[in-house]
Amino acid sequence: MSYLASTDPEVANLLQQELERQQSGLELIPSENIVSEAVLEALGSIGTNKYSEGYPCKRYYGGNAIIDKIESLAITRAKQLFGCDHVNIQPYSGSPANQAVYFALLNPGEKVLGMSLPFGGHLTHGWKVNFSAKYYVSVQYPTGKDGYLDYDDIARIAKEEQPKMIICGATAYPRVIDFQKFREIADSIGAYLVADIAHIAGLVASGVHPSPIPFADVVTTTLHKTLRGPRGAMIMCKAELAEKIDKAVFPGLQGGPHNHVTAAAATTFLEAMQPSFKEYAAQIVKNAQSLALELLAHDFTLVTGGTDNHLLLIDLTNKGIPGKVGEAVLDEVGLTVNKNMVPFDPRSAFDPSGIRLGTPSMTTRGLKEEEMKIVGQVIARAIAHHDNDEVKKECRQHILDLCKRFPIYTTLSYNK
Ligand SMILES: *Cc1c(COP(=O)(O)O)cnc(C)c1O
């Protein structure tokens, strides 16, 4: 019997149920992925036992000789993978990483310009309920009517508002982001440029999406989205900002780093350097485009009409149901998606018009263009017959069949 099952059968059983949920449904939430067994092993390691406040070879606790090597290895690999000057691998997650950047570059009350959340930006880019709008003055840019970033409009807002920092990057934007244009806008007013590539890091690392490293002063990313690593984050920056960034993370905001996550991050970077990961990243985009074509063929409305990356935004208005019904119906058939606002959404954040879906997890399972057509057809049928239990049962069976053909974690078990 596993240690967990014998010590705590209650948690073991719940984890087993979650494992079976992940195995028997397709995950279409674009910010999620399925890490390798190797990453899981590093994440579940004894790194968690150690306190290591400080940075490699500059710690406030003894016994860190080996942890220093683990953190240095993660940093060396991250630098190689992204081609950046400096890396801080300690932020606990994406939001704290962004908070550290604000703390490093701005004084409270100074102005920041970020993408508006209802148009695809992240909470931490200056949305009203978040620290980034409460402790700083926040100005937000929308997309154009067509759903694309409108760089002329962003330049106009920047000139009018004179923010000290501009954040680009998104959480629900299906197209390529032009980091060079953002650099030009930032330079025109002498602002810092921060690129948050949380969603697209795996695509950037593989050259499937252009890199912001040559253009941005600071680049933040999570590790657990397209990069396919543990929940965590890192900050990359130019050498001249390294000290400010490091001091903001520790001792500015955090205590000890999560060394088990750092170990898993190092393994993630090694995996991401392999040729097979480049193929994976390219396949993510091919799959998203194949799914987009199938959905368009079934008269779905896609924001911007398609995708360049790993995600799609569907406006369900013409299908006669709101996003939350779409989310619930697809959940019933074994497809996990999330309801999402679309640009200029007449509905609310709690009850938006659209759903957001992506291909990183399905691509990790090995599904390709052919299977995306099946998934697209299942989505179309389930949505069209959302009140027909017979049809939904058939759809559920199609998804179960796909899950059996592309299994995950075949040797893993928590309750035995
Ligand atoms: C996911 C995301 C984050 C936040 O990451 P958490 O780990 O959830 O805190 C930050 N920025 C963007 C653009 C994201 O998509």
The ligand as a Gaussian input file, in Angstrom:
#p B3LYP/6-31G(d) Opt

LIG

0 1
 C       -2.043000      32.712000     -15.358000
 C       -1.556000      34.085000     -15.505000
 C       -0.941000      34.751000     -14.438000
 C       -1.001000      34.290000     -13.005000
 O       -0.535000      33.112000     -12.658000
 P       -0.973000      32.429000     -11.268000
 O        0.077000      31.388000     -11.151000
 O       -2.349000      31.924000     -11.459000
 O       -0.882000      33.455000     -10.195000
 C       -0.377000      35.985000     -14.686000
 N       -0.416000      36.540000     -15.905000
 C       -1.027000      35.936000     -16.942000
 C       -1.049000      36.611000     -18.267000
 C       -1.621000      34.691000     -16.781000
 O       -2.247000      34.121000     -17.798000

